[in-house]
């Protein structure tokens, strides 16, 4: 069976994520949930884990050119955009619109994966995710997720480890 055939059961967006994970040698596979998990609370309930172990993928924009920034935050945190922008040396961060999220990631809000985007995104990984031996990230749709670790998220995304709260 080819690698592509191994992912045929997944939605198109999730196949891309699964292929990126496989190419990177990641052991955790994308899996489909029976219920959508558009929020950290929904994902934690579906997976039977702490909400803090969910890696929320949030897209913000910065600057006049609206450069997208992907923030992978613990599901138990709210991003303090002013504090995070200051830590990143940016004038500010604003929440991306649904259209901006789709353009930057190729994925819809509620299912944005840390990888599988049309082009690499500047990425921040919440240091609080290091408190969990296993974290769960979206797999490209609201129905798909994959298990990973904090260190793996940093490596996969080339992300910067930062505190995302005040």
Order of alpha helices (4+ residues) and beta strands (2+ residues): alpha-alpha-beta-alpha-beta-beta-alpha-beta-alpha-beta-beta-beta-alpha-beta
